Amino acid sequence: MAKVRARPESGLLYLDFFFRGVRCREQTALPDTVENRWRVQALMNRISREIKQGLFDYAAMNRTGSAWRLACS
């Protein structure tokens, strides 16, 4: 299940979701505020919808990180 979470040490929001069986966590530079949670949740909703439809392009979102290498190989 896809979720928007905040890192306890920094208070910054990140996206936490599964893609092709790999857990993916994408950090944002946004602090945990009501407005920012709304924005990041809208992005998470779009990503979830695209994954379900088979349209999600992880490489276009992030070209670094171990999750991208595992999910896109």
C-alpha positions in Angstrom: 0.0 0.0 0.0 1.3 3.4 -1.0 1.7 6.0 1.8 3.1 9.5 2.4 5.3 9.6 5.5 7.6 12.0 7.3 11.1 11.2 8.4 11.3 11.6 12.2 14.8 12.9 12.1 14.2 15.6 9.5 10.5 16.1 9.3 10.6 15.9 5.5 8.0 14.0 3.6 8.7 10.9 1.5 6.6 8.5 -0.7 6.6 4.8 0.3 5.3 2.4 -2.3 5.9 -0.9 -4.1 6.7 -1.2 -7.8 7.3 -4.5 -9.4 7.6 -6.2 -6.0 10.3 -3.8 -4.8 9.7 -1.4 -2.0 10.5 2.2 -3.1 10.9 5.2 -1.0 11.3 8.6 -2.6 12.4 11.5 -0.5 11.0 15.0 -1.0 12.5 18.3 0.2 9.1 19.3 1.6 8.6 19.8 5.4 5.6 18.0 6.9 2.8 20.6 6.7 -0.9 20.1 5.9 -0.4 21.8 2.5 2.7 19.8 1.6 1.0 16.5 2.6 -1.9 17.4 0.3 0.5 18.0 -2.6 2.6 14.8 -2.0 -0.6 12.7 -1.5 -1.9 14.0 -4.9 1.4 12.8 -6.4 1.2 9.5 -4.6 -2.4 9.0 -5.9 -1.2 9.6 -9.4 1.7 7.1 -9.0 -0.6 4.5 -7.6 -3.1 4.9 -10.4 -0.3 4.7 -13.0 1.1 1.5 -11.4 -2.4 -0.1 -11.4 -2.9 0.9 -15.1 0.6 -0.3 -16.1 1.7 3.2 -17.1 4.1 4.1 -14.4 7.6 5.1 -15.6 9.9 4.9 -12.6 12.9 5.8 -14.7 11.3 9.2 -15.6 10.8 9.9 -11.9 14.1 8.7 -10.5 17.2 7.5 -12.3 19.3 6.8 -9.1 19.0 4.6 -6.1 18.9 0.9 -5.6 15.1 0.6 -5.8 15.1 2.0 -9.3 17.9 -0.4 -10.4 16.0 -3.4 -9.0 12.6 -2.4 -10.3 13.7 -1.3 -13.8 16.1 -4.1 -14.6 
